[in-house]
């Protein structure tokens, strides 16, 4: 059976340092630079790798926390929802800008047509 641990770096330097050092540890390593997460998976008979990684983190004073994969998925979903909300806000602002520009043009056109109508009435009298 396979065991996995998620290491989430608290800063870019820690992430880069551990990613470089962990490459040849004999485990399956998944690295996500966007979330600064390194997932290490090994067979249960090789769990000493986790102790070695802990020693590397301590020896190099790297800033990591171990996160539950469920918590990680929850954080990623929260980040995705935040990004979607930000995108929706930007679109809303753009639509509002287009609406106010169109409304302003419509009001100017209405005034111009009113002025033309007044001129035509004055000429026809």
TORSE-239153 format. One record per atom (N, C-alpha, C, O, CB): residue in three letters; atom name; z, y, x. Coordinates in steps of 0.02 Angstrom, whole numbers, plus 50000, padded with zeros to 5 digits. Last residue first. Glycine has a CB too. Layout:
N
ALA	CA	Z	Y	X .
...
//
This chain:
125
UNK	N	48019	53838	47882 .
UNK	CA	48038	53888	47832 .
UNK	C	47996	53947	47835 .
UNK	O	48006	53994	47796 .
UNK	CB	48107	53908	47839 .
UNK	N	47986	53756	47990 .
UNK	CA	47953	53744	47926 .
UNK	C	47972	53794	47873 .
UNK	O	47942	53792	47819 .
UNK	CB	47968	53675	47902 .
UNK	N	48069	53798	48092 .
UNK	CA	47997	53812	48098 .
UNK	C	47964	53805	48029 .
UNK	O	47919	53843	48012 .
UNK	CB	47963	53764	48149 .
UNK	N	48192	53750	48050 .
UNK	CA	48184	53822	48058 .
UNK	C	48110	53840	48061 .
UNK	O	48090	53892	48035 .
UNK	CB	48219	53846	48122 .
UNK	N	48169	53613	48049 .
UNK	CA	48185	53646	47986 .
UNK	C	48174	53721	47992 .
UNK	O	48148	53752	47945 .
UNK	CB	48258	53632	47966 .
UNK	N	48150	53594	48188 .
UNK	CA	48095	53578	48141 .
UNK	C	48107	53613	48074 .
UNK	O	48060	53639	48044 .
UNK	CB	48088	53502	48131 .
UNK	N	48278	53629	48236 .
UNK	CA	48218	53668	48256 .
UNK	C	48161	53656	48208 .
UNK	O	48128	53704	48188 .
UNK	CB	48196	53648	48328 .
UNK	N	48355	53529	48176 .
UNK	CA	48368	53598	48160 .
UNK	C	48308	53643	48177 .
UNK	O	48290	53688	48140 .
UNK	CB	48431	53623	48197 .
UNK	N	48300	53417	48239 .
UNK	CA	48296	53422	48166 .
UNK	C	48307	53495	48145 .
UNK	O	48272	53520	48101 .
UNK	CB	48349	53375	48132 .
UNK	N	48339	53442	48370 .
UNK	CA	48267	53440	48354 .
UNK	C	48258	53449	48279 .
UNK	O	48213	53484	48257 .
UNK	CB	48234	53372	48377 .
UNK	N	48478	53430	48353 .
UNK	CA	48449	53493	48376 .
UNK	C	48375	53496	48359 .
UNK	O	48350	53548	48337 .
UNK	CB	48460	53503	48452 .
UNK	N	48487	53296	48315 .
UNK	CA	48511	53348	48270 .
UNK	C	48481	53416	48288 .
UNK	O	48462	53454	48244 .
UNK	CB	48588	53352	48273 .
UNK	N	48437	53237	48431 .
UNK	CA	48400	53229	48369 .
UNK	C	48422	53281	48317 .
UNK	O	48380	53307	48280 .
UNK	CB	48409	53158	48340 .
UNK	N	48541	53273	48519 .
UNK	CA	48473	53296	48531 .
UNK	C	48431	53292	48468 .
UNK	O	48393	53338	48452 .
UNK	CB	48441	53255	48587 .
UNK	N	48648	53204	48461 .
UNK	CA	48650	53278	48465 .
UNK	C	48580	53306	48475 .
UNK	O	48562	53356	48445 .
UNK	CB	48697	53300	48522 .
UNK	N	48602	53073	48479 .
UNK	CA	48616	53097	48412 .
UNK	C	48616	53174	48410 .
UNK	O	48589	53205	48365 .
UNK	CB	48684	53070	48388 .
UNK	N	48597	53067	48618 .
UNK	CA	48535	53060	48580 .
UNK	C	48544	53087	48509 .
UNK	O	48500	53121	48483 .
UNK	CB	48513	52986	48577 .
UNK	N	48734	53077	48646 .
UNK	CA	48688	53129	48670 .
UNK	C	48622	53127	48631 .
UNK	O	48596	53180	48612 .
UNK	CB	48673	53118	48746 .
UNK	N	48776	52957	48585 .
UNK	CA	48801	53021	48560 .
UNK	C	48757	53079	48583 .
UNK	O	48743	53125	48544 .
UNK	CB	48874	53033	48584 .
UNK	N	48708	52863	48664 .
UNK	CA	48696	52865	48592 .
UNK	C	48719	52933	48564 .
UNK	O	48683	52963	48523 .
UNK	CB	48733	52808	48556 .
UNK	N	48767	52886	48790 .
UNK	CA	48694	52897	48781 .
UNK	C	48678	52904	48707 .
UNK	O	48637	52947	48689 .
UNK	CB	48654	52839	48812 .
UNK	N	48899	52848	48759 .
UNK	CA	48884	52916	48780 .
UNK	C	48810	52933	48771 .
UNK	O	48793	52987	48747 .
UNK	CB	48905	52926	48853 .
UNK	N	48877	52712	48731 .
UNK	CA	48903	52756	48679 .
UNK	C	48889	52829	48696 .
UNK	O	48870	52868	48652 .
UNK	CB	48979	52746	48670 .
UNK	N	48835	52667	48856 .
UNK	CA	48790	52662	48799 .
UNK	C	48812	52708	48743 .
UNK	O	48771	52740	48710 .
UNK	CB	48786	52589	48773 .
UNK	N	48952	52692	48930 .
UNK	CA	48889	52724	48949 .
UNK	C	48840	52723	48891 .
UNK	O	48807	52773	48877 .
UNK	CB	48858	52687	49011 .
UNK	N	49044	52610	48863 .
UNK	CA	49054	52683	48862 .
UNK	C	48990	52720	48883 .
UNK	O	48976	52773	48857 .
UNK	CB	49112	52702	48908 .
UNK	N	48985	52484	48889 .
UNK	CA	48994	52507	48821 .
UNK	C	49002	52582	48819 .
UNK	O	48970	52615	48778 .
UNK	CB	49056	52473	48789 .
UNK	N	48992	52475	49029 .
UNK	CA	48926	52475	48997 .
UNK	C	48931	52502	48925 .
UNK	O	48887	52540	48903 .
UNK	CB	48896	52404	48996 .
UNK	N	49132	52476	49040 .
UNK	CA	49092	52529	49072 .
UNK	C	49023	52533	49039 .
UNK	O	49000	52588	49024 .
UNK	CB	49085	52516	49148 .
UNK	N	49162	52358	48974 .
UNK	CA	49188	52421	48948 .
UNK	C	49148	52479	48976 .
UNK	O	49132	52527	48940 .
UNK	CB	49263	52428	48965 .
UNK	N	49101	52265	49060 .
UNK	CA	49077	52272	48991 .
UNK	C	49101	52338	48961 .
UNK	O	49063	52370	48925 .
UNK	CB	49101	52212	48948 .
UNK	N	49182	52286	49174 .
UNK	CA	49110	52300	49177 .
UNK	C	49082	52309	49106 .
UNK	O	49043	52356	49094 .
UNK	CB	49073	52243	49213 .
UNK	N	49307	52245	49126 .
UNK	CA	49298	52314	49150 .
UNK	C	49224	52333	49151 .
UNK	O	49206	52389	49133 .
UNK	CB	49329	52322	49220 .
UNK	N	49275	52111	49100 .
UNK	CA	49296	52155	49046 .
UNK	C	49287	52228	49065 .
UNK	O	49263	52268	49025 .
UNK	CB	49370	52141	49027 .
UNK	N	49250	52065	49229 .
UNK	CA	49196	52066	49180 .
UNK	C	49213	52113	49122 .
UNK	O	49169	52149	49098 .
UNK	CB	49183	51995	49153 .
UNK	N	49380	52080	49281 .
UNK	CA	49324	52117	49311 .
UNK	C	49265	52121	49262 .
UNK	O	49234	52174	49255 .
UNK	CB	49302	52085	49377 .
UNK	N	49449	51989	49200 .
UNK	CA	49467	52060	49200 .
UNK	C	49411	52103	49227 .
UNK	O	49395	52156	49200 .
UNK	CB	49531	52071	49241 .
UNK	N	49386	51870	49236 .
UNK	CA	49380	51894	49167 .
UNK	C	49397	51968	49162 .
UNK	O	49365	52005	49125 .
UNK	CB	49425	51852	49120 .
UNK	N	49430	51862	49370 .
UNK	CA	49359	51867	49355 .
UNK	C	49347	51894	49285 .
UNK	O	49303	51936	49274 .
UNK	CB	49325	51799	49362 .
UNK	N	49568	51848	49345 .
UNK	CA	49543	51905	49383 .
UNK	C	49469	51916	49371 .
UNK	O	49447	51973	49362 .
UNK	CB	49557	51896	49459 .
UNK	N	49567	51725	49279 .
UNK	CA	49592	51784	49245 .
UNK	C	49567	51848	49279 .
UNK	O	49547	51896	49246 .
UNK	CB	49668	51784	49243 .
UNK	N	49520	51643	49382 .
UNK	CA	49481	51649	49320 .
UNK	C	49502	51712	49281 .
UNK	O	49460	51747	49254 .
UNK	CB	49490	51587	49276 .
UNK	N	49627	51658	49472 .
UNK	CA	49560	51681	49491 .
UNK	C	49516	51690	49429 .
UNK	O	49479	51739	49425 .
UNK	CB	49527	51632	49539 .
UNK	N	49729	51598	49397 .
UNK	CA	49736	51668	49418 .
UNK	C	49667	51697	49436 .
UNK	O	49651	51753	49418 .
UNK	CB	49784	51673	49478 .
UNK	N	49678	51469	49387 .
UNK	CA	49686	51508	49327 .
UNK	C	49693	51583	49343 .
UNK	O	49665	51625	49308 .
UNK	CB	49747	51485	49287 .
UNK	N	49687	51434	49523 .
UNK	CA	49622	51434	49490 .
UNK	C	49625	51477	49426 .
UNK	O	49579	51516	49413 .
UNK	CB	49600	51363	49473 .
UNK	N	49824	51440	49544 .
UNK	CA	49780	51485	49582 .
UNK	C	49712	51490	49549 .
UNK	O	49683	51545	49545 .
UNK	CB	49772	51459	49654 .
UNK	N	49864	51338	49456 .
UNK	CA	49887	51407	49445 .
UNK	C	49843	51457	49482 .
UNK	O	49827	51510	49455 .
UNK	CB	49959	51414	49468 .
UNK	N	49804	51230	49518 .
UNK	CA	49783	51248	49450 .
UNK	C	49804	51320	49434 .
UNK	O	49766	51357	49403 .
UNK	CB	49813	51200	49399 .
UNK	N	49878	51231	49636 .
UNK	CA	49805	51242	49639 .
UNK	C	49779	51262	49571 .
UNK	O	49735	51305	49566 .
UNK	CB	49770	51179	49664 .
UNK	N	50005	51202	49586 .
UNK	CA	49993	51265	49621 .
UNK	C	49918	51281	49622 .
UNK	O	49898	51338	49610 .
UNK	CB	50020	51262	49693 .
UNK	N	49980	51073	49534 .
UNK	CA	50004	51126	49490 .
UNK	C	49990	51195	49521 .
UNK	O	49967	51241	49487 .
UNK	CB	50079	51118	49474 .
UNK	N	49949	51005	49650 .
UNK	CA	49898	51010	49598 .
UNK	C	49916	51067	49550 .
UNK	O	49872	51104	49528 .
UNK	CB	49891	50943	49560 .
UNK	N	50075	51017	49711 .
UNK	CA	50017	51046	49743 .
UNK	C	49961	51055	49692 .
UNK	O	49929	51108	49690 .
UNK	CB	49993	51002	49801 .
UNK	N	50153	50942	49626 .
UNK	CA	50167	51013	49633 .
UNK	C	50107	51049	49663 .
UNK	O	50090	51105	49642 .
UNK	CB	50230	51024	49677 .
UNK	N	50094	50818	49651 .
UNK	CA	50092	50846	49583 .
UNK	C	50104	50921	49584 .
UNK	O	50072	50959	49548 .
UNK	CB	50144	50812	49538 .
UNK	N	50124	50801	49784 .
UNK	CA	50054	50808	49766 .
UNK	C	50047	50835	49695 .
UNK	O	49999	50871	49680 .
UNK	CB	50017	50741	49772 .
UNK	N	50257	50898	49849 .
UNK	CA	50237	50842	49807 .
UNK	C	50164	50854	49786 .
UNK	O	50144	50910	49772 .
UNK	CB	50284	50835	49744 .
UNK	N	50261	50959	50016 .
UNK	CA	50255	50969	49944 .
UNK	C	50233	50906	49909 .
UNK	O	50196	50865	49936 .
UNK	CB	50206	51026	49929 .
UNK	N	50350	51015	50151 .
UNK	CA	50320	50955	50121 .
UNK	C	50320	50966	50046 .
UNK	O	50371	50981	50016 .
UNK	CB	50360	50889	50141 .
UNK	N	50306	51158	50243 .
UNK	CA	50350	51126	50195 .
UNK	C	50312	51065	50167 .
UNK	O	50251	51065	50162 .
UNK	CB	50371	51175	50136 .
UNK	N	50306	51236	50406 .
UNK	CA	50277	51193	50354 .
UNK	C	50329	51174	50303 .
UNK	O	50389	51175	50317 .
UNK	CB	50248	51130	50385 .
UNK	N	50282	51314	50545 .
UNK	CA	50311	51331	50481 .
UNK	C	50277	51292	50425 .
UNK	O	50225	51314	50399 .
UNK	CB	50307	51407	50469 .
UNK	N	50327	51248	50705 .
UNK	CA	50276	51264	50654 .
UNK	C	50310	51272	50587 .
UNK	O	50361	51240	50573 .
UNK	CB	50222	51208	50651 .
UNK	N	50384	51225	50832 .
UNK	CA	50412	51276	50786 .
UNK	C	50360	51298	50734 .
UNK	O	50351	51357	50721 .
UNK	CB	50437	51337	50826 .
UNK	N	50347	51118	50905 .
UNK	CA	50304	51177	50911 .
UNK	C	50327	51234	50865 .
UNK	O	50293	51285	50859 .
UNK	CB	50232	51159	50895 .
UNK	N	50444	51025	50871 .
UNK	CA	50435	51042	50941 .
UNK	C	50394	51106	50950 .
UNK	O	50405	51144	50997 .
UNK	CB	50401	50985	50979 .
UNK	N	50424	51013	50730 .
UNK	CA	50486	51041	50758 .
UNK	C	50477	51065	50830 .
UNK	O	50501	51119	50848 .
UNK	CB	50542	50988	50755 .
UNK	N	50295	50956	50726 .
UNK	CA	50310	51018	50690 .
UNK	C	50372	51052	50719 .
UNK	O	50372	51112	50731 .
UNK	CB	50320	51004	50614 .
UNK	N	50317	50841	50801 .
UNK	CA	50268	50890	50824 .
UNK	C	50282	50958	50791 .
UNK	O	50280	51010	50824 .
UNK	CB	50195	50866	50809 .
UNK	N	50409	50776	50718 .
UNK	CA	50429	50796	50785 .
UNK	C	50382	50848	50814 .
UNK	O	50404	50895	50847 .
UNK	CB	50431	50734	50831 .
UNK	N	50328	50753	50606 .
UNK	CA	50387	50795	50600 .
UNK	C	50411	50820	50668 .
UNK	O	50432	50877	50674 .
UNK	CB	50443	50757	50566 .
UNK	N	50238	50663	50664 .
UNK	CA	50213	50729	50641 .
UNK	C	50272	50777	50634 .
UNK	O	50266	50836	50652 .
UNK	CB	50175	50722	50573 .
UNK	N	50326	50557	50686 .
UNK	CA	50293	50589	50743 .
UNK	C	50267	50659	50724 .
UNK	O	50273	50706	50763 .
UNK	CB	50234	50546	50769 .
UNK	N	50357	50524	50555 .
UNK	CA	50410	50546	50600 .
UNK	C	50381	50583	50660 .
UNK	O	50407	50635	50681 .
UNK	CB	50452	50487	50624 .
UNK	N	50230	50483	50512 .
UNK	CA	50262	50540	50480 .
UNK	C	50319	50568	50523 .
UNK	O	50328	50629	50527 .
UNK	CB	50288	50521	50411 .
UNK	N	50211	50369	50589 .
UNK	CA	50167	50427	50600 .
UNK	C	50198	50490	50570 .
UNK	O	50194	50544	50600 .
UNK	CB	50096	50415	50570 .
UNK	N	50287	50273	50534 .
UNK	CA	50316	50308	50592 .
UNK	C	50274	50369	50610 .
UNK	O	50298	50415	50643 .
UNK	CB	50320	50260	50653 .
UNK	N	50216	50205	50438 .
UNK	CA	50249	50267	50419 .
UNK	C	50283	50304	50476 .
UNK	O	50305	50360	50468 .
UNK	CB	50299	50252	50366 .
UNK	N	50138	50090	50440 .
UNK	CA	50128	50140	50493 .
UNK	C	50164	50206	50478 .
UNK	O	50143	50258	50503 .
UNK	CB	50053	50153	50503 .
UNK	N	50151	50011	50330 .
UNK	CA	50176	49984	50394 .
UNK	C	50172	50034	50451 .
UNK	O	50199	50023	50505 .
UNK	CB	50137	49921	50412 .
UNK	N	50086	50079	50229 .
UNK	CA	50159	50081	50231 .
UNK	C	50188	50054	50296 .
UNK	O	50244	50071	50315 .
UNK	CB	50187	50042	50174 .
UNK	N	49949	50171	50297 .
UNK	CA	49974	50109	50268 .
UNK	C	50051	50109	50276 .
UNK	O	50076	50137	50324 .
UNK	CB	49942	50045	50302 .
UNK	N	49938	50348	50266 .
UNK	CA	49941	50290	50310 .
UNK	C	49962	50229	50269 .
UNK	O	49988	50235	50214 .
UNK	CB	49990	50301	50370 .
UNK	N	49882	50514	50257 .
UNK	CA	49891	50450	50222 .
UNK	C	49889	50394	50273 .
UNK	O	49846	50391	50316 .
UNK	CB	49836	50440	50168 .
UNK	N	49916	50682	50242 .
UNK	CA	49913	50626	50289 .
UNK	C	49928	50563	50251 .
UNK	O	49979	50558	50216 .
UNK	CB	49964	50636	50349 .
UNK	N	49848	50834	50208 .
UNK	CA	49873	50773	50177 .
UNK	C	49862	50716	50226 .
UNK	O	49806	50704	50247 .
UNK	CB	49838	50759	50108 .
UNK	N	49878	51000	50227 .
UNK	CA	49857	50941	50265 .
UNK	C	49890	50881	50231 .
UNK	O	49951	50876	50227 .
UNK	CB	49876	50946	50341 .
UNK	N	49833	51159	50169 .
UNK	CA	49867	51095	50156 .
UNK	C	49836	51041	50198 .
UNK	O	49775	51036	50204 .
UNK	CB	49864	51077	50080 .
UNK	N	49784	51288	50146 .
UNK	CA	49824	51273	50206 .
UNK	C	49866	51210	50195 .
UNK	O	49925	51209	50211 .
UNK	CB	49870	51333	50223 .
UNK	N	49690	51312	50052 .
UNK	CA	49760	51309	50028 .
UNK	C	49809	51296	50085 .
UNK	O	49869	51294	50073 .
UNK	CB	49767	51255	49976 .
UNK	N	49579	51317	50140 .
UNK	CA	49588	51367	50087 .
UNK	C	49660	51370	50063 .
UNK	O	49688	51424	50053 .
UNK	CB	49541	51352	50028 .
UNK	N	49581	51205	50222 .
UNK	CA	49599	51270	50250 .
UNK	C	49612	51323	50197 .
UNK	O	49652	51369	50208 .
UNK	CB	49543	51294	50296 .
UNK	N	49632	51052	50204 .
UNK	CA	49605	51102	50159 .
UNK	C	49625	51171	50184 .
UNK	O	49681	51194	50170 .
UNK	CB	49629	51091	50085 .
UNK	N	49609	50891	50266 .
UNK	CA	49628	50959	50283 .
UNK	C	49593	51007	50235 .
UNK	O	49533	51003	50226 .
UNK	CB	49610	50976	50357 .
UNK	N	49669	50731	50274 .
UNK	CA	49627	50776	50235 .
UNK	C	49654	50846	50246 .
UNK	O	49713	50860	50238 .
UNK	CB	49628	50758	50158 .
UNK	N	49671	50588	50373 .
UNK	CA	49694	50657	50367 .
UNK	C	49643	50697	50326 .
UNK	O	49584	50697	50341 .
UNK	CB	49704	50689	50437 .
UNK	N	49734	50434	50402 .
UNK	CA	49682	50468	50365 .
UNK	C	49708	50538	50351 .
UNK	O	49761	50546	50320 .
UNK	CB	49663	50430	50297 .
UNK	N	49794	50413	50572 .
UNK	CA	49801	50412	50500 .
UNK	C	49740	50443	50467 .
UNK	O	49699	50475	50500 .
UNK	CB	49865	50451	50478 .
UNK	N	49794	50431	50708 .
UNK	CA	49783	50363	50682 .
UNK	C	49792	50357	50607 .
UNK	O	49798	50301	50581 .
UNK	CB	49828	50316	50716 .
UNK	N	49799	50556	50762 .
UNK	CA	49863	50522	50751 .
UNK	C	49855	50452	50722 .
UNK	O	49905	50417	50714 .
UNK	CB	49906	50564	50704 .
UNK	N	49704	50656	50800 .
UNK	CA	49703	50589	50829 .
UNK	C	49769	50551	50821 .
UNK	O	49792	50517	50867 .
UNK	CB	49686	50593	50903 .
UNK	N	49735	50772	50726 .
UNK	CA	49669	50740	50721 .
UNK	C	49670	50668	50746 .
UNK	O	49638	50624	50717 .
UNK	CB	49618	50780	50759 .
UNK	N	49847	50846	50747 .
UNK	CA	49852	50787	50704 .
UNK	C	49788	50746	50700 .
UNK	O	49788	50690	50673 .
UNK	CB	49872	50809	50635 .
UNK	N	49822	50962	50819 .
UNK	CA	49863	50909	50849 .
UNK	C	49860	50843	50810 .
UNK	O	49870	50790	50840 .
UNK	CB	49934	50933	50853 .
UNK	N	49745	51042	50732 .
UNK	CA	49718	51022	50797 .
UNK	C	49755	50962	50826 .
UNK	O	49725	50916	50854 .
UNK	CB	49721	51080	50846 .
UNK	N	49834	51058	50625 .
UNK	CA	49768	51027	50613 .
UNK	C	49738	51003	50679 .
UNK	O	49707	50949	50681 .
UNK	CB	49721	51078	50578 .
UNK	N	49938	51127	50687 .
UNK	CA	49949	51057	50666 .
UNK	C	49882	51022	50654 .
UNK	O	49874	50963	50671 .
UNK	CB	49992	51054	50603 .
UNK	N	49871	51252	50712 .
UNK	CA	49903	51213	50766 .
UNK	C	49911	51140	50747 .
UNK	O	49894	51095	50786 .
UNK	CB	49970	51242	50784 .
UNK	N	49830	51296	50585 .
UNK	CA	49781	51282	50638 .
UNK	C	49810	51238	50693 .
UNK	O	49776	51193	50718 .
UNK	CB	49756	51347	50668 .
UNK	N	49957	51310	50521 .
UNK	CA	49905	51266	50494 .
UNK	C	49856	51246	50549 .
UNK	O	49842	51187	50559 .
UNK	CB	49868	51301	50436 .
UNK	N	50020	51406	50600 .
UNK	CA	50049	51340	50594 .
UNK	C	49997	51290	50570 .
UNK	O	49992	51234	50595 .
UNK	CB	50109	51340	50546 .
UNK	N	49932	51515	50577 .
UNK	CA	49943	51489	50645 .
UNK	C	49970	51418	50643 .
UNK	O	49948	51374	50680 .
UNK	CB	49990	51535	50683 .
UNK	N	49945	51542	50439 .
UNK	CA	49881	51518	50467 .
UNK	C	49889	51487	50536 .
UNK	O	49856	51437	50551 .
UNK	CB	49832	51576	50471 .
UNK	N	50094	51481	50358 .
UNK	CA	50055	51533	50391 .
UNK	C	49993	51501	50424 .
UNK	O	49991	51440	50434 .
UNK	CB	50097	51571	50444 .
UNK	N	50147	51374	50298 .
UNK	CA	50169	51439	50272 .
UNK	C	50132	51497	50306 .
UNK	O	50138	51554	50284 .
UNK	CB	50244	51447	50281 .
UNK	N	50060	51227	50253 .
UNK	CA	50077	51277	50304 .
UNK	C	50096	51342	50270 .
UNK	O	50066	51362	50221 .
UNK	CB	50019	51288	50353 .
UNK	N	50112	51081	50183 .
UNK	CA	50082	51146	50167 .
UNK	C	50108	51197	50217 .
UNK	O	50168	51210	50223 .
UNK	CB	50099	51167	50094 .
UNK	N	50077	50915	50184 .
UNK	CA	50109	50967	50224 .
UNK	C	50074	51032	50206 .
UNK	O	50014	51038	50215 .
UNK	CB	50105	50951	50301 .
UNK	N	50101	50773	50091 .
UNK	CA	50065	50837	50093 .
UNK	C	50107	50887	50133 .
UNK	O	50165	50900	50116 .
UNK	CB	50050	50864	50021 .
UNK	N	50084	50601	50125 .
UNK	CA	50128	50660	50125 .
UNK	C	50085	50722	50131 .
UNK	O	50038	50724	50172 .
UNK	CB	50182	50657	50182 .
UNK	N	50065	50435	50063 .
UNK	CA	50037	50501	50082 .
UNK	C	50092	50554	50080 .
UNK	O	50138	50552	50039 .
UNK	CB	49979	50520	50036 .
UNK	N	50038	50264	50089 .
UNK	CA	50086	50317	50077 .
UNK	C	50056	50382	50103 .
UNK	O	50026	50383	50156 .
UNK	CB	50156	50302	50111 .
UNK	N	49968	50115	50020 .
UNK	CA	49961	50176	50059 .
UNK	C	50013	50227	50039 .
UNK	O	50031	50234	49981 .
UNK	CB	49891	50204	50050 .
UNK	N	50000	49941	50042 .
UNK	CA	50000	50000	50000 .
UNK	C	50000	50062	50044 .
UNK	O	50028	50062	50099 .
UNK	CB	50060	50000	49952 .
//
